[in-house]
Amino acid sequence: MNQKLRRDAETVARAAIAAVKPDAAVREALRDFVPAGRLYLFAVGKAAWQMAQAALELPGIRPDGGIVLTKYGHVGHPLSGITSLEAGHPVPDENSYAGTQAILDMSANLREGDTVLFLLSGGGSALFEKPRIAPDRMEELTRLLLASGADITEINTIRKRFSQVKGGQFAAWCAPARVYTVVLSDILGDPLDMIAGGPTAPDTTTAEQALSVAQKYGLPLTEGERALLNVELPKSLPNAEAHIIGSVRQLCGAAMSACASLGYEPILLTDRLSCEAREAGRFLGAIAGSHAADRKKLAFLAGGETVVHLRGSGLGGRNQELALAAAEELAGISNVAVLSVGSDGTDGPTDAAGGYVDGDTCQALNALGMEIGAYLDNNDAYHALQAVDHLVITGPTGTNVNDLSLALIDGAADERHRA
C-alpha cells in the first residue's frame, strides 16, 4: 500500500467533510429567525442531532417541545428540552414509524401564530415515515427500489405517494402554523421536494411520473398501490418556507482547497456524478492511469451519488464498489490512488464510509486468492477491501451532502507502468 497517498487522500476527505458540518450554516440560516407563538423544533435525518444542537446554541431558540429523529448511533449527548430518537436507515423500521408518530402527536394541535422549526437532512426518507400501506410492504418496496438501481429522485417519487408525511403533507398537517425548514441537501441539484421526500415542500412530480418509474423498474404493485400512485400531492404550501444550507458543491470546493494545500493541482470533473458505481470507479481509475506519467501532482475530484444495481448477496456500499472497481485500472502503477467516501460516514448497510485503492491493491487481493471481478459480481466490496485493510472508517460525521470521490497522482513517485 502507498502510505503517503493514503494519508493524503484521507486528509483531503476528512478536511472536506469537516468543512460541511452543518453547525455554522444552521446558525447563519437562523440568524434572523424570530419565532412567533409556541415554538416546536423537529429534526429529521442523519445530521438531525448535529443540526438541532447547533440551533439550540442560539439565544432565540427556546422550544416548547421538540424531537430529534435520526439513524442508529447518530445521537450524541442529551439536548435540553428535546427528545432524541433513533430508527432504521436505509429501510424504515418500527422505530421509524414510532418516531414519526411522536412528531405527529406533538404537532397535532398547532394554532395560527405557532411556529415549527424543521431541520431536515438526508436519510429522512426512511426515518420520517407513516405509510399508507402495510409497514412490511413499505419495507419490501423500499428494498426492491434500492436494489433496482433506481436513483434517489425516482425512489422518492414513488415513496412519497405511499406516505402520509412526505410530498408536503407534513407542512399541510402543521397548518395553520408557520413551518420554517432548514435543509442540508444530499440530492444533486438540491430539489426541495426530493430531499428526505420533501415533507414540507410542494410536490413537483406527477402521478404519471410515479407510474412511469414503477413500470421502468418492474415494481410489483397491487391495484391499491397503483391507485395510490395516481394521487396528486400538495402543489402549494403557503404556510411553509425552506432554506438550503449545504450541498455537494461545497464538499467539492473544500476538497479542492485541501488538495491544493497538499501540493496537488485539483481538477473538478463534476459535482453531479450520477451513474453506476463500478462504472464511475473504472472511469476515475482510467483517468488516474492516463495521467500517471505526467510527473505532476494532480487530483481529480468528483462529487455526487452513484447507484449500485444489486446482483449478488455480498456486503458493501456504492463508495466501496466504486473504489474496488477502480483498483483494476490502477494495477501496477505506483503513484496513483483512488478514494471514495460518503460524507455522512456510512456507506450502505456497513460501518465504513467508503474505500481506498492504489496500484498495489489488485496484487494484494490476488495474493489472497481473491479476484476483484468475482467480488464486484457479488456486490461484496466490503469484504474485499477489508481483507487488505482498504476500508475507510470515520464513524458518523454529523453531516450528509452526498459522496466525494478522488484520484490522486503523486508525480514525484517512481512510476511502474503496465506493459
Salt bridges, closest charged atoms under 4 A:
ASP8 OD2 - LYS4 NZ 2.95
GLU10 OE2 - ARG6 NE 2.93
GLU10 OE1 - ARG14 NH2 3.94
GLU28 OE2 - ARG31 NE 3.18
ASP32 OD1 - ARG31 NH1 3.98
GLU57 OE1 - ARG27 NH1 2.72
ASP114 OD2 - ARG38 NH2 2.67
GLU129 OE2 - LYS166 NZ 2.72
GLU140 OE1 - ARG137 NH1 3.12
GLU154 OE2 - LYS216 NZ 2.74
ASP193 OD2 - LYS160 NZ 3.37
ASP203 OD1 - LYS160 NZ 2.85
ASP203 OD2 - ARG161 NH2 3.28
ASP203 OD2 - LYS235 NZ 2.81
GLU225 OE2 - ARG137 NE 2.70
GLU232 OE1 - ARG161 NH2 3.67
GLU232 OE1 - LYS235 NZ 3.39
GLU241 OE2 - ARG178 NH2 3.39
GLU241 OE1 - HIS243 NE2 3.19
ASP271 OD2 - ARG249 NH1 3.28
GLU279 OE2 - ARG282 NH1 3.01
ASP294 OD2 - HIS291 ND1 2.71
GLU305 OE1 - ARG318 NH2 3.40
GLU321 OE2 - ARG278 NH2 2.93
ASP344 OD2 - LYS46 NZ 2.40
ASP360 OD1 - ARG416 NH2 3.67
ASP377 OD1 - ARG278 NH1 3.91
ASP380 OD1 - HIS383 ND1 2.71
ASP403 OD2 - ARG318 NE 2.49
ASP410 OD2 - LYS4 NZ 3.52
GLU415 OE1 - ARG295 NH1 3.07
